[in-house]
């Protein structure tokens, strides 16, 4: 029997919000004790017309101290580039996933809205490959 419960932990870094102006910054997730993680940003259907000057930018961030975050280099991500722009209604209502292969202790997700469109988003980090397993 395969037991994923004792090998993975999901942490909400950005609780479900509707981004309508400005940005939604996720909280840092501590990767201490784990050897890998999957970052996921869930995007709902747009509340307006995406395109032109109305778009949302999703970025994956890392930090060594959980205070100062910077964009993760594309070479430290599996699944696509760091910056993901949702600039058409057909691109919304999806999940964007990246596996982090870097060495920073903390990671998070940020969502920035440009224009006036509303877009529901949530993000989570799924930590895996615990150094000491099983985890409770």
C-alpha positions as CSV (number, residue, x, y, z in Angstrom):
1,X,0.0,0.0,0.0
2,X,1.3,3.4,-0.9
3,X,1.0,6.0,1.9
4,X,1.3,9.6,0.6
5,X,-0.1,11.0,3.9
6,X,3.2,10.4,5.7
7,X,5.4,11.5,2.8
8,X,3.9,14.9,1.8
9,X,2.7,18.0,3.5
10,X,0.5,20.7,1.9
11,X,0.8,24.3,3.1
12,X,-1.5,27.1,1.9
13,X,0.8,30.1,1.1
14,X,-2.0,32.2,-0.4
15,X,-5.5,31.5,0.9
16,X,-8.2,31.9,-1.7
17,X,-8.6,35.6,-2.6
18,X,-9.9,37.6,-5.4
19,X,-7.1,39.8,-6.8
20,X,-8.6,42.9,-8.3
21,X,-5.8,45.5,-7.8
22,X,-2.3,45.4,-6.6
23,X,-0.9,42.0,-5.6
24,X,-1.4,39.0,-3.3
25,X,1.7,38.0,-1.6
26,X,1.9,34.5,-0.2
27,X,3.5,33.6,3.1
28,X,6.8,31.7,3.2
29,X,6.9,28.0,3.6
30,X,9.8,26.4,5.5
31,X,11.4,23.5,3.6
32,X,13.6,22.5,6.5
33,X,13.5,18.7,6.8
34,X,12.3,18.1,3.2
35,X,14.3,17.5,0.1
36,X,11.7,18.8,-2.5
37,X,8.5,20.7,-3.0
38,X,5.9,21.4,-5.6
39,X,4.4,24.9,-5.8
40,X,0.9,25.2,-7.2
41,X,-1.1,28.3,-8.0
42,X,-4.8,27.7,-8.6
43,X,-6.5,30.3,-10.8
44,X,-10.2,30.7,-11.2
45,X,-12.4,32.2,-13.9
46,X,-11.9,35.9,-14.6
47,X,-14.5,38.4,-13.5
48,X,-13.8,40.6,-16.5
49,X,-12.0,40.7,-19.8
50,X,-8.3,39.7,-19.6
51,X,-6.0,41.1,-22.3
52,X,-4.3,44.3,-23.3
53,X,-3.7,46.2,-20.0
54,X,-5.6,43.7,-17.9
55,X,-3.5,40.8,-16.8
56,X,-2.2,38.9,-13.8
57,X,1.4,37.8,-13.3
58,X,2.3,34.8,-11.1
59,X,5.8,34.4,-9.8
60,X,7.5,31.8,-7.6
61,X,9.9,33.3,-4.9
62,X,12.7,32.0,-2.7
63,X,14.3,33.3,0.5
64,X,17.1,32.2,2.9
65,X,15.6,34.1,5.8
66,X,11.8,34.2,5.2
67,X,12.0,38.0,5.1
68,X,13.6,39.0,1.8
69,X,12.2,37.1,-1.2
70,X,13.5,37.1,-4.8
71,X,12.3,35.5,-8.0
72,X,13.5,31.9,-8.4
73,X,15.8,31.4,-11.4
74,X,14.2,29.5,-14.2
75,X,17.0,26.9,-13.9
76,X,15.8,26.1,-10.4
77,X,12.3,25.2,-11.6
78,X,10.9,22.2,-13.4
79,X,7.6,22.6,-15.3
80,X,8.2,26.0,-17.0
81,X,9.6,29.5,-16.5
82,X,9.1,31.4,-13.3
83,X,7.0,34.3,-14.5
84,X,3.5,33.1,-15.8
85,X,1.3,35.8,-17.3
86,X,-2.5,35.2,-17.6
87,X,-3.5,37.7,-20.2
88,X,-6.5,36.0,-21.9
89,X,-9.7,34.6,-20.4
90,X,-8.8,31.2,-22.1
91,X,-5.7,31.1,-19.9
92,X,-7.6,31.5,-16.7
93,X,-9.4,28.7,-14.8
94,X,-6.2,26.6,-14.5
95,X,-3.4,25.5,-12.1
96,X,0.2,26.5,-12.6
97,X,2.7,24.0,-11.1
98,X,6.5,24.2,-10.7
99,X,8.9,21.9,-8.9
100,X,11.6,23.8,-6.9
101,X,15.1,22.4,-7.2
102,X,17.0,25.3,-5.6
103,X,18.7,25.4,-2.2
104,X,16.9,28.3,-0.4
105,X,15.1,27.3,2.8
106,X,11.8,29.2,2.1
107,X,9.5,29.5,-0.9
108,X,6.3,31.2,-1.7
109,X,4.1,32.4,-4.6
110,X,3.0,36.0,-5.4
111,X,0.3,37.2,-7.7
112,X,0.3,40.8,-9.2
113,X,-2.7,42.3,-10.9
114,X,-2.3,44.9,-13.6
115,X,-5.5,46.7,-14.7
116,X,-8.9,46.3,-13.2
117,X,-9.9,42.7,-13.9
118,X,-10.7,40.5,-10.9
119,X,-9.3,37.0,-10.7
120,X,-9.7,34.4,-7.9
121,X,-6.4,32.7,-6.9
122,X,-5.0,30.5,-4.3
123,X,-1.5,28.9,-3.9
124,X,0.0,26.1,-2.0
125,X,3.4,24.4,-1.5
126,X,3.5,20.6,-1.2
127,X,6.6,19.5,0.6
128,X,7.9,16.0,-0.1
129,X,10.7,13.6,0.4
130,X,11.1,14.2,4.2
131,X,14.5,13.6,5.6
132,X,13.0,11.7,8.6
133,X,10.0,9.7,7.5
134,X,7.3,9.0,8.2
135,X,6.0,12.4,9.3
136,X,3.0,12.6,11.6
